[in-house]
Amino acid sequence: MARVLVVGRIHEAGIALLRSEPGLSVDTIDEGERDTLERALSAAEAVIVRTAPLSDPSIAAAPRLRVIAKHGVGYDNIDVEAATARGVPVTVTATANATSVAEFTWGQILALAKLSCAMDAAVRAGDWNARHRLVPLELADRTLLAVGFGRIGTRVVRRALAFEMRVLVFDPYVPAERIRSAGCEPVASLDDGLARADVITLHCPLTTETRGMIDRERLDRLRPGALLVNTARGGLVDEAALVAALRECRLGGAALDVTLHEPLPVDDPLLGAPRLLLSPHVAGVTAESARRMALEAAENVLAGLTGRLRPGVVVNPEVLR
């Protein structure tokens, strides 16, 4: 009987799908210490993991492992190189939370542009005259730069066009004609796009190429009053440089759903930065997406155990050859 390990809580629909499959047993554990995880992995042939680190030692502790299914799309908590060396495919729930993240991104853009948090705080403090000091922005006819034009970025862009914004896209891996056909303008360099944008939204993976891509030099390229939203990965933004830019009033505001350290330490400078909206890595978490992610992760496990994985959901497809 093949054993599947689920690390962290997922929607019961995913668990039910796995348990309905003949010849499978399902074990669940909370996201905890490495020793607990490695003991549980020792008999597992498949694992579903949310945010718990799955390091080289953990993968080595699972000699029977045949597939790793990430519950989500970001996989920087998984040592993909170690999995590849073992011939173990790593899968993601490629489409499950794209709409949720796109909607959340737009919620943050609107909250920043319309000064929603400051307006709320003023009313609660009895400062009705704040309506004369706090001046929101209109987004129509302003320019949005989407960094990344994948499943999430394309959805964010469609919503920007509905708001009558000009849309620039930087994604060196997408043909320029595909970007133009979506009603957007491709930019050849990130620096060019940043210099022209009023709103910047990040939708790319965390890699050696993108780590720290929004640094002090690039923040200095932004127009005064520009808005920055990151619902992708924490390491994309130099957080110290962002705090400095906000304190020096060089940015109109920023929103981070993801940070370098999660959860944030109580003394993290981000917590004291002005005009910064913070959320606990929840952009992709809705009632609907939680069910979809659990089902897709379970389907990836079943496909991995039977040799039916689609290359499009595998981040190391070379192991399928």
Secondary structure, 3 states (H helix, E strand, C coil): CEEEEEECCCCHHHHHHHHCCCCEEEEEECCCCHHHHHHHHCCCCEEEECCCCECHHHHHCCCCCCEEEECCCCCCCECHHHHHHCCCCEECCCCCCHHHHHHHHHHHHHHHHCCHHHHHHHHHCCCCCHHHHCCCCCCCCCEEEEECCCHHHHHHHHHHHHCCCEEEEECCCCCHHHHHHCCCEECCCHHHHHHHCCEEEECCCCCCCCCCCECHHHHHHCCCCCEEEECCCHHHECHHHHHHHHHCCCCCEEEECCCCCCCCCCCCHHHHCCCEEECCCCCCCCHHHHHHHHHHHHHHHHHHHCCCCCHHHECCHHHHC
